């Protein structure tokens, strides 16, 4: 039952109660007076019900009916008083019965209203506490996952710098600049959400460092960044970086002839999709199966799908509604991971 229908039912009930109460008092059928008394009862209901109008209809409808009935009884008694003292003495038993009914019902409705309003306030307070605890818990878990990713990111970058510092001073200087910028972004963003364009800037710096180390063995590209002009999409910090790092490792660093890594951004009316492609050997069959089923097992943070599992877990925590995902294109030669997030992630 909706609130509108509940109001109609209460109004009809008020008229019926008024009709019955007047019939008891006056021993007569008085429809016009019943309409007036019922109208007073409905008016009283609309004035009194303001504190509990936000309650669910299955609660407020009973309170509304109680107010209407008690108000109709009181109005019927007041109507009888206009007939003078002799009439009151004559109808004293009926008046007493109706007045006592008004008092009992009024006290009952008042107690019910107080109880439900108190419970609603406590539930609302408890709900806010639970929501705050859940938010804090999510932030803590995201921070813990970031703490697992950060050392891996740092060690790989430092190893890259160590390999080129004695070979090319200009390249080493560029690497230090990129590393400094990446460290600033990484330390600032690992435990919070950052603009996607900032995350992809970190990815580009990582690819530049890796390309300097691997030379012609690594070709790479980041496509579609201009589509983010004027659009702020927020993602957990260091969400994309480990995916690209894995692509570099398995598509180029571990292969004699190297390979290709491509990051491409596309946007439609509802979602932002980021694909990370490489022409390496592809995901191990076991990990690919688990990723498709959404049941990546914990294998640690180094290799064996650990970084991939961390990313999937962070996606799940950052978008608990389930409207973001990390999937694999099974028809792509090599590995193609697709990160899909809602466009309203601001």
ABEGO torsion letter per residue (X at the ends): XBAAAAAAAAAAAAAAAAAAAAAAAAGBBBAAAAAAAAAAAAAAAAAAAAAAAABBAAAAAAAAAAAAAAAAAAAAAAAAAAAEAAAAAAAAAAAAAAAAAAAAAAAAAAAAAAAAAAAAAAAAAAAAAAAAAAAAAAAAAAAAAAAAAAAAAAAAAAAAAAAAAAABAAAAAAAAAAAAAAAAAAAAAAABBBBAAAAAAAAAAAAAAAAAAAEAABBBBBBGAAAABGBBBBBBBGAAAAAAAAAAAAAAAABAAEBBBBBBBBBBAABBBBBBBBABAEBBAAAAAAAAAGABBBAEABEGGAAAAAAAAAAAAABAAGABBBBBBAABBEBBBBBBBBAABX
